[in-house]
């Protein structure tokens, strides 16, 4: 029996983390433009997604890539793929030697 190739990611979105107060959960804000059906003017729209971050790698202000997945909880059906860019002035990360490094 041959194994199936992994399904490629489709429908990923890039947004900014607006809340990281919950364990393994993030709120990500995605901004996009939508054309008005009658007047044709482009309007700024905002969508908020509850994202599963199992390793707690993202912080407030980070730009992240998210993808749709199976429902994890009542409101969470998106998962974190990667951190695209870190927020400026982030907290320093302490290494094993005890020296602080800025991310």
Rosetta blueprint (number, residue, H / E / L):
1 X L
2 X L
3 X L
4 X L
5 X L
6 X L
7 X L
8 X L
9 X L
10 X L
11 X L
12 X L
13 X E
14 X E
15 X E
16 X E
17 X E
18 X E
19 X E
20 X L
21 X L
22 X L
23 X L
24 X L
25 X E
26 X E
27 X E
28 X E
29 X E
30 X E
31 X E
32 X E
33 X E
34 X E
35 X E
36 X L
37 X L
38 X L
39 X L
40 X L
41 X L
42 X E
43 X E
44 X E
45 X E
46 X E
47 X E
48 X E
49 X E
50 X E
51 X E
52 X E
53 X L
54 X L
55 X L
56 X L
57 X L
58 X L
59 X L
60 X L
61 X L
62 X L
63 X E
64 X E
65 X E
66 X E
67 X E
68 X E
69 X L
70 X L
71 X L
72 X L
73 X L
74 X L
75 X L
76 X E
77 X E
78 X E
79 X E
80 X E
81 X E
82 X E
83 X E
84 X E
85 X E
86 X L
87 X L
88 X L
89 X L
90 X L
91 X L
92 X L
93 X E
94 X E
95 X L
96 X L
97 X L
98 X L
99 X L
100 X E
101 X E
102 X L
103 X L
